[in-house]
Amino acid sequence: MFEGFQAVPGAVVPYLYNWPMVGLSFLISVCGAYVALRWSRGIRRADGSLDGDRLLCASVALGGGAVWAMHFIGMVAYRTPTGREFGLFTTLGSLLVVMAFVAAGLARASRHTGSVAGNVVAGGVLTGLGVTTMHYTGMAAIHTNSRFEWDWQIVALSAGIAVVVSIVGLWLATTVKTRGWQVVAAFVMGVAVCGMHYTGMAAGTMICTGRTYSPTLLALEGTNMGYAIFALAAVVLTFIFVIEVSRSAAQARQ
């Protein structure tokens, strides 16, 4: 697969993508976006107050499923001839960061006061900053015998895409109500989130710093990690999706 490569300091590390894993990253992003769109309906009550349950579940689905899980499945899909692992605390920190920013973005975009467009744009900027921070924090979690050299123009492009994607996503979350359009919107959001991620990946070139690296105690590793993350995210999304369906059905009966 990587014939001829030698892990010597200064060598550029070649890579290729595991396309079935890329497909899983897109699938979980679409599913997370759809569940988030379902929960984002009615985040604000009639009196303008926030529905904490809906905000939390929408943030978990969008930040944790559509963005974070997609990112790490995509990272596992990024295959290199060098070994690597992901620092546990940095990885979990990136998850908390993106969910917090998504929650803040949803709360701002759904405000009843002020300009609707202004609220969506402000919320999108917040969310986009969170997505960008999560992506590059997740990249910093990689522990290997290489370092990344960044093309800062592509980094800036990826951040711009994240902000635009977030603005579009929050606009859809606050305007799309019917089931059919929610499916279409989730597909669009999945394409956009994956576009941001793989653009961000293209911004970095891995350069060898040594022949091997020393594994750390608290880290995530393994070629099956992508499947594990996909399964965990799918279980969580299914659970909160069923809750939303049950709540909506109960409200309809009332």
Stockholm file with secondary structure:
# STOCKHOLM 1.0

chainA/1-254         MFEGFQAVPGAVVPYLYNWPMVGLSFLISVCGAYVALRWSRGIRRADGSLDGDRLLCASVALGGGAVWAMHFIGMVAYRTPTGREFGLFTTLGSLLVVMAFVAAGLARASRHTGSVAGNVVAGGVLTGLGVTTMHYTGMAAIHTNSRFEWDWQIVALSAGIAVVVSIVGLWLATTVKTRGWQVVAAFVMGVAVCGMHYTGMAAGTMICTGRTYSPTLLALEGTNMGYAIFALAAVVLTFIFVIEVSRSAAQARQ
#=GR chainA/1-254 SS CCTTCCCCTTCBCCCEECHHHHHHHHHHHHHHHHHHHHHHTTSBCTTSCBCHHHHHHHHIIIIIIIIIIHHHHHHHHEECSSCEEEEHHHHHHHHHHHHHHHHHHHHHHTCSSSCHHHHHHHHHHHHHHHHHHHHHHHHHTEEESEEEEECHHHHHHHHHHHHHHHHHHHHHHHHCCSHHHHHHHHHHHHHHHHHHHHHHHHTEEEEECSSCCCCCSSEECCTTHHHHHHHHHHHHHHHHHHHHHHHHHHHHHC
#=GC SS_cons         CCTTCCCCTTCBCCCEECHHHHHHHHHHHHHHHHHHHHHHTTSBCTTSCBCHHHHHHHHIIIIIIIIIIHHHHHHHHEECSSCEEEEHHHHHHHHHHHHHHHHHHHHHHTCSSSCHHHHHHHHHHHHHHHHHHHHHHHHHTEEESEEEEECHHHHHHHHHHHHHHHHHHHHHHHHCCSHHHHHHHHHHHHHHHHHHHHHHHHTEEEEECSSCCCCCSSEECCTTHHHHHHHHHHHHHHHHHHHHHHHHHHHHHC
//
